[in-house]
Amino acid sequence: MEDLLCCGEMVAKGYMLETSDVVERLTGRRPLRFKEVLMKYKSTFPLAEDTSDCDHVANHCRE
């Protein structure tokens, strides 16, 4: 869980905005940004029924 939080924090701070041409050279398609992938597949993620216990996640990222 800690790794997931740290990766999310890195994405939120913009550390993963830069892309390279490696994906395109290997697969023939342009690389997608993290947010593009999340938005493309957002319908596959389950909706949160109760988010009242999610404050600890936001607080952890601020430390």
C-alpha positions, 0 to 999 in steps of 0.5 A, a space after each residue: 500500500 505504501 508503494 501505491 501511495 508514493 507512486 500516486 504522490 509522484 504522479 500528482 506532483 508531475 514527476 511522471 509527465 515526461 515520456 520517451 520514445 521507447 514505447 513507440 519504437 518497440 510497439 509502433 504506438 505512441 506512449 500514453 500518459 498515466 492520466 490518459 490510461 486512467 481516464 480511458 479505463 475509468 469505467 473498469 474501476 469500482 466505485 467507492 461506496 463509502 469514502 469516509 475512511 479515505 482521509 488517512 490516505 491524503 494525510 499520509 501523502 502530505 507527510 
